[in-house]
């Protein structure tokens, strides 16, 4: 994982896998284990850098990546590419809510 994150009360944690394209691209490369690496606490953040403009962020649960990721047939070199494509990510643009909504109880500093 690239990052570990927690809520403010340290009660919930997430593993975050960040995949970045230097320019606005149509896909991001994945590890070969993307179909097995599934957990409700594993989130992918796909980033398209866009020069001086604000980057595009897609915040995607790992189950969605496992379901919609694609692998190429073996090439003549024997290599296989694994990727997640932008059209599959569109519904997750800036969807930071996949980390859950923090619930607090008024008057309780631990919540």
C-alpha positions as CSV (number, residue, x, y, z in Angstrom):
1,X,0.0,0.0,0.0
2,X,1.0,3.5,-0.6
3,X,-0.8,5.1,2.3
4,X,-2.5,4.2,5.5
5,X,-5.2,6.6,6.7
6,X,-7.4,6.8,9.8
7,X,-10.4,8.8,11.0
8,X,-9.8,11.4,13.6
9,X,-10.7,9.1,16.5
10,X,-8.4,6.3,15.2
11,X,-11.3,3.9,15.2
12,X,-11.3,3.2,11.4
13,X,-8.3,2.7,9.1
14,X,-8.0,2.3,5.4
15,X,-5.2,1.1,3.1
16,X,-4.9,3.3,0.1
17,X,-3.3,2.4,-3.2
18,X,-2.5,5.5,-5.3
19,X,-2.1,5.2,-9.1
20,X,-1.0,8.3,-11.0
21,X,-0.7,9.3,-14.6
22,X,1.6,12.2,-15.4
23,X,-0.9,13.5,-18.0
24,X,-4.7,13.0,-18.2
25,X,-4.8,9.4,-19.4
26,X,-7.5,6.9,-20.2
27,X,-6.3,4.1,-17.9
28,X,-4.0,3.3,-14.9
29,X,-1.8,0.3,-14.6
30,X,-2.6,-2.2,-11.8
31,X,-0.6,-4.9,-10.1
32,X,-1.2,-8.5,-11.2
33,X,-3.0,-9.2,-7.9
34,X,-5.7,-6.6,-8.3
35,X,-8.5,-9.2,-8.5
36,X,-7.4,-10.8,-5.2
37,X,-6.6,-7.6,-3.3
38,X,-10.1,-6.8,-2.2
39,X,-11.2,-5.5,1.1
40,X,-13.8,-3.0,2.3
41,X,-10.8,-1.1,3.8
42,X,-8.8,-1.0,0.6
43,X,-9.4,2.1,-1.5
44,X,-7.7,3.1,-4.8
45,X,-7.1,6.7,-5.6
46,X,-6.6,7.2,-9.3
47,X,-5.0,10.5,-10.2
48,X,-4.6,12.2,-13.6
49,X,-2.1,15.1,-13.3
50,X,-3.0,17.9,-15.6
51,X,0.0,20.4,-15.5
52,X,-1.0,23.6,-13.9
53,X,-4.7,22.6,-13.6
54,X,-6.2,20.8,-10.7
55,X,-5.6,17.0,-11.0
56,X,-8.5,14.6,-11.5
57,X,-9.2,12.3,-8.6
58,X,-11.2,9.0,-8.7
59,X,-11.7,7.4,-5.3
60,X,-12.7,3.8,-6.0
61,X,-13.3,0.8,-3.7
62,X,-11.1,-2.2,-4.3
63,X,-14.1,-4.5,-5.1
64,X,-15.0,-2.2,-8.1
65,X,-11.4,-2.3,-9.4
66,X,-11.4,-6.1,-9.1
67,X,-14.7,-6.4,-11.0
68,X,-13.9,-3.8,-13.7
69,X,-10.1,-4.1,-14.1
70,X,-8.9,-5.7,-17.3
71,X,-5.9,-7.8,-18.3
72,X,-4.5,-8.1,-21.8
73,X,-3.8,-11.4,-23.4
74,X,-0.2,-12.4,-23.1
75,X,2.0,-10.5,-25.6
76,X,4.8,-12.1,-27.7
77,X,7.2,-11.1,-24.9
78,X,5.0,-13.0,-22.4
79,X,4.0,-9.9,-20.5
80,X,0.5,-9.2,-19.5
81,X,-0.8,-5.7,-18.7
82,X,-3.4,-5.1,-16.0
83,X,-5.3,-1.8,-16.1
84,X,-8.4,0.1,-14.8
85,X,-10.0,2.4,-17.3
86,X,-11.3,5.9,-16.9
87,X,-14.9,5.2,-18.2
88,X,-15.3,2.6,-15.3
89,X,-14.0,5.3,-12.8
90,X,-16.3,8.1,-13.8
91,X,-18.9,7.4,-11.2
92,X,-16.1,7.7,-8.5
93,X,-14.9,11.1,-9.5
94,X,-14.1,13.0,-6.3
95,X,-16.1,10.4,-4.4
96,X,-14.3,10.8,-1.1
97,X,-17.4,9.5,0.6
98,X,-16.2,5.9,0.0
99,X,-14.2,6.5,3.2
100,X,-17.5,6.7,5.1
101,X,-19.2,9.6,6.7
102,X,-17.9,10.5,10.2
103,X,-20.7,10.3,12.8
104,X,-20.3,12.2,16.0
105,X,-22.2,12.3,19.2
106,X,-22.5,15.8,20.6
107,X,-20.6,16.3,23.8
108,X,-18.5,13.1,23.4
109,X,-14.9,14.1,22.4
110,X,-14.0,10.5,21.4
111,X,-16.6,10.4,18.6
